[in-house]
């Protein structure tokens, strides 16, 4: 289904959103992957400041984003993995589709994100397997982000300057 035409301000916004998302992606992915293994590095103060700045921008602009995002995700034919409990999967899929990016900036701070999702509860140390899982989830969501931006560009028609 062809998406509608978007105004220049919406087009400009989506490029700003994509830039912020890419910065958040890079920040989290780099912390999950040290280059040698999936042994995550704990965030430092600079990482936390970067996270907070990106988080504030994403939250402050969620209303605009969600309007555009809804156009995108309702235009797609999402398939569910029926090997799981279908009813629960539909609930989770609907919630996740409303804003799949929120999971990566929804926690109050980056250290809390790590505490909840990366730090092994028993040892108190970063867990490579959990870091791998987070990184793979991040990559999957990033592919959706790319698809979303390309879809938006298609709806920009002659209104966009894609240089």
Residue, then its C-alpha position, 0 to 999 in steps of 0.5 A: x500500500x502506498x503511503x500518503x504524502x508528508x509535509x516538509x516538516x514531517x520529513x525534516x522531523x523523521x531525519x532528526x528522529x533517525x539521527x537520534x535513534x542511530x546515536x542511541x543504537x550506537x551507544x548501546x551497541x558499542x557498550x554491548x560489544x567490546x570488539x573482541x567479544x560480547x562482554x559488555x562494558x558498563x556505561x560511564x558518566x559520558x555514556x550516561x549523559x549521552x543517553x539522557x540527552x537522547x532519551x529526553x529528545x525521543x520522549x519530548x518528540x514521541x507524540x510526533x513520532x507516534x503519529x508517523x509511526x502508526x501510519x507505517x506499522x498499520x500499513x504493514x502486514x506483520x506476521x506472528x510466530x504461531x509456535x507460541x501462545x497466539x493470544x499472548x503473542x498478539x498482545x505483546x506484538x500490539x504493545x511492541x508495535x506501538x513503539x518498539x524503540x521505547x524499550x531502549x530508552x524507556x528506563x530512567x538511566x543507562x545504568x538501570x537498563x544495564x542492571x535490569x537487562x545485562x547484569x547477571x543477578x547472581x554474580x553482579x557482573x555483565x553477562x555475555x549471553x544477555x549482552x548478545x541477546x540485547x545486541x541482536x534485539x537492537x539490530x532487529x529493531x534497527x532494521x525496522x527503523x531503516x524500513x520506517x525511514x525508507x517508507x517515510x522517504x517514499x511518502x515524501x515525494x518531491x517534498x524531500x531534499x534527500x542529499 
